[in-house]
């Protein structure tokens, strides 16, 4: 059984300090009634922490779109926030006429356990005897894959015409330690998210940001080692916009 260490407790404290304010996770307010209610966002803090991706997309579109992403949200379960499938259900309840969904998801399913005690061994140990990514981490990601396929299939059944699914970039050294140790988990996660888009019934496009961020992490990722800067958000927004084909 794993024990709390000084490092793991520090990581947890830093995560709370970086992610929480006044007892709630830091997120821009949801927008439930927009200029164009047919385009909807769900996801996690890559979108919701600063809201900069929204600003960039809406500037390109010349209109506002609905958004429901919440910092800390996961695909499976809800340790820190309502899970992403629930965000989509809330969007449907507000207005079921949804034509396009742009989203992300699954990152916190890996990240939150990893920065606490890493019970699934998703971090690289950087020694030759460690071998490949642990089977327990792969199993965790595979569970996310199954739930993601189910969510995408539901969107298709509801008449959503297109889903743009933003994947994850490699992280960097930051306030939460050396998150580059999660590179292999990010790579496997992106692979399975792409598989989910391909294997669902939805018209789902996977957007891979890793190449766009490679070598530019210092300017594209803020000090916590995770979230995009304004410059990084602009890059992500461009990738999403191009995939939308509007």
C-alpha positions, 0 to 999 in steps of 0.5 A: 500500500502506498504512503503519502510522502512529502513530495506527494503531499506537496504536489496535492497542495500545489494542485489545489492552490493552482486549481481552486479559488474560494473553495471552487475550481477556477473556471470561466462561467459557463455560457448557456445561451449564446449567439449561436446555441448550436455549437457547444463546448464540453471539457476540462480546464484546457478550455475552462481555466482562462477561457482564452480558447473561447475568445479566439474562436468567437473572434474568428466566428464573430459570434458567441457559442455555448460552453460548459467545460469545467476545470478538473472534469474527467470522462470517468467519475467526478473527483473535482467536478461534474464529469464531461458526459454530464456537461453534455447532458446539461447542454442538451437539457438547456437546448437539444439543438446541437449541431457541433460539439468541440471538446476535450476529455480524459486528461484529468483521468490520468493527471489527478491520480498521477500527481497524488500517489500515481496508483496506476503508475502512469509516470515514467521512472526513466530507468531501463528496468521500468519497461513500457507504460504500465499495464495498470495505466493502459487499463485506466486509459482504456476505461476512458476510451470505452466511456468516450466511445459511448459519449460520442455514440450518444452525440451521434444518436442525438443528431450532432453533425460533427465533433471536434475532439482536442487531444493533449500535448506533452507537459513540462516541468512546473509547480507540480513537478516534472510532468514530462514523466507523463509523456508516455501516458499522454501518447497512449491517451491520445492514441486511444482518444483518436481510436475512440473518434474512429470507432464511434458512430459519430462524425468525430475528428481528433485534433492532435496538438503535440507537434504544434507544442513540441519545443515551445512548451516554455512559451505555450504552457504556464508555470503549473506545467499543464495549462496553455498560456494565451499564446498556447491557447491561440494555437489550440484555437486555430487547430480546433477552428481548422478542424471545424471547417466553418 
